[in-house]
Structure formats: structure tokens, C-alpha cells
Amino acid sequence: MNGRVLLDTNTIIALFAKDPRIHDRIANAAEVFVPCIAIGELYFGAYKSVKIQENIVHIDEFALNNTVLSCNTETAKRYGDIKNRLKDKGQPIPENDIWIAAIAQQHDLTLIAKDNHFDIVENLKVESW
């Protein structure tokens, strides 16, 4: 790992749950980034929850205190390439995860995720904490 990481949604949820292993690893990372897609997934979860307003405030604070990476034309180009390669292999993964993988590739970041399907994305550095 180069010390520059991108957090997948499930890693952020573990961070919110105060998982000490996640906190320790993040504290030791050189740089930590969050994809805008993960923020959207967190808001979706908040709106489905019982504590909507409390969860939204928590996500708002998290987004303000972290570097959130957005999508642009380069991200879209990588998304198209990844999706096409997965289609050719007959191994689709969730759409949002393709976008997250594209952001990780674009910025040369190691993706921190618990989802095994990221392992089939070519040229993607992935770790599970």
C-alpha cells in the first residue's frame, strides 16, 4: 500500500461504528479520501433509517472533515473501461462500485473495501481492513 487510501461505504460504516481496527489503520494512512458515491450511499441509508436527522448530521460532518473526490470526465472514461471489461468477462458488479473503482484508479489510490467483487476489477489496488 502506498499509504493513500479511498474508503468504500462499508469501511466508512465500520468507522462510524467505532471499529478500533479501522480507526487505527486510518490513523496510520498517509492520506485518506472518500468517493462522493459513498457519501450518496450513506445518505440513502440515513433516509431509510429511524434516526434520519441524526444520521444526516453525522454524514454532513464526516463529509466536511474529509476529502471527498467527485467524478469528472476522466472518471467517466475509466468507468466505461471497467464496465466494458467486466461485461466481457461476464462478471458484473454493482454500478456504484464501478464508479468507486474508477475514482480509485484515477487517483492511484488503494481502495479499502470488504466486498470481494472488487478483486475482479483489473488494475485496482484493494485491501480489506
C-alpha positions as CSV (number, residue, x, y, z in Angstrom):
1,M,0.0,0.0,0.0
2,N,1.2,3.5,-0.9
3,G,-0.5,5.0,2.2
4,R,-3.1,6.8,0.1
5,V,-6.5,5.2,0.5
6,L,-10.0,5.5,-0.7
7,L,-12.7,4.4,1.7
8,D,-15.6,2.3,0.4
9,T,-19.0,2.7,2.0
10,N,-18.7,-0.4,4.2
11,T,-15.4,0.8,5.6
12,I,-17.0,4.2,6.5
13,I,-19.9,2.4,8.2
14,A,-17.3,0.4,10.3
15,L,-15.6,3.7,11.1
16,F,-19.0,5.2,12.2
17,A,-19.5,2.1,14.4
18,K,-16.1,2.9,16.0
19,D,-14.4,-0.3,14.9
20,P,-10.9,0.2,16.5
21,R,-9.1,-1.7,13.7
22,I,-10.5,0.8,11.2
23,H,-9.6,3.8,13.3
24,D,-6.0,2.6,13.9
25,R,-5.4,1.9,10.2
26,I,-6.9,5.2,9.1
27,A,-4.8,7.0,11.7
28,N,-1.7,5.4,10.1
29,A,-2.6,6.1,6.5
30,A,-0.7,8.9,4.7
31,E,-3.8,10.3,3.1
32,V,-7.5,9.3,3.3
33,F,-10.1,10.1,0.6
34,V,-13.8,9.4,0.3
35,P,-15.7,8.9,-3.0
36,C,-18.8,11.1,-3.5
37,I,-20.6,7.9,-4.4
38,A,-20.1,6.5,-0.9
39,I,-21.4,9.7,0.6
40,G,-24.5,9.3,-1.5
41,E,-24.9,5.7,-0.3
42,L,-24.6,6.9,3.3
43,Y,-27.3,9.5,2.8
44,F,-29.5,6.8,1.2
45,G,-29.1,4.7,4.3
46,A,-29.8,7.7,6.5
47,Y,-33.1,8.4,4.8
48,K,-34.2,4.8,5.3
49,S,-33.2,4.9,9.0
50,V,-35.2,5.6,12.1
51,K,-32.8,8.4,13.1
52,I,-32.9,10.3,9.8
53,Q,-31.8,13.8,11.0
54,E,-29.2,12.5,13.4
55,N,-27.6,10.3,10.7
56,I,-27.7,13.1,8.1
57,V,-25.9,15.5,10.6
58,H,-23.3,12.7,11.2
59,I,-22.7,12.3,7.4
60,D,-22.6,16.1,6.9
61,E,-19.8,16.4,9.5
62,F,-17.9,13.4,8.1
63,A,-18.1,14.9,4.5
64,L,-16.9,18.3,5.8
65,N,-13.9,16.8,7.6
66,N,-12.7,14.6,4.8
67,T,-11.5,15.0,1.3
68,V,-14.4,13.9,-0.9
69,L,-13.5,13.0,-4.5
70,S,-16.0,13.8,-7.2
71,C,-16.5,12.3,-10.6
72,N,-15.4,14.1,-13.8
73,T,-14.8,13.2,-17.5
74,E,-11.7,11.1,-16.6
75,T,-13.6,9.2,-14.0
76,A,-16.3,8.5,-16.6
77,K,-13.8,7.2,-19.1
78,R,-12.4,4.8,-16.5
79,Y,-15.9,3.8,-15.5
80,G,-16.7,2.9,-19.1
81,D,-13.5,0.9,-19.5
82,I,-14.0,-1.0,-16.2
83,K,-17.7,-1.7,-17.0
84,N,-16.8,-3.0,-20.5
85,R,-14.1,-5.3,-19.2
86,L,-16.4,-6.7,-16.6
87,K,-19.1,-7.2,-19.2
88,D,-16.7,-9.0,-21.5
89,K,-15.8,-11.3,-18.6
90,G,-19.4,-11.9,-17.7
91,Q,-18.7,-10.6,-14.2
92,P,-20.8,-7.6,-13.5
93,I,-20.6,-5.7,-10.1
94,P,-22.9,-3.1,-8.7
95,E,-22.9,0.2,-10.7
96,N,-21.9,2.4,-7.7
97,D,-18.9,0.1,-7.1
98,I,-17.7,0.6,-10.7
99,W,-17.8,4.3,-10.1
100,I,-15.9,3.9,-6.8
101,A,-13.3,1.7,-8.6
102,A,-12.9,4.3,-11.3
103,I,-12.2,7.0,-8.7
104,A,-9.6,4.8,-7.0
105,Q,-7.9,4.1,-10.3
106,Q,-8.0,7.7,-11.5
107,H,-6.2,9.0,-8.3
108,D,-3.9,5.9,-7.9
109,L,-5.5,5.1,-4.5
110,T,-5.8,1.8,-2.7
111,L,-9.5,1.0,-2.2
112,I,-10.3,-0.1,1.3
113,A,-13.4,-2.4,1.0
114,K,-14.9,-5.6,2.3
115,D,-16.6,-6.5,-1.0
116,N,-14.8,-9.4,-2.7
117,H,-16.1,-8.4,-6.1
118,F,-13.6,-5.5,-6.3
119,D,-10.9,-8.2,-6.7
120,I,-12.1,-8.9,-10.3
121,V,-11.5,-5.2,-11.4
122,E,-8.3,-5.1,-13.3
123,N,-5.6,-2.6,-12.2
124,L,-7.3,-1.9,-8.9
125,K,-5.4,-2.0,-5.7
126,V,-7.8,-3.3,-3.0
127,E,-7.3,-4.1,0.7
128,S,-9.8,-5.3,3.3
129,W,-9.3,-4.0,6.8
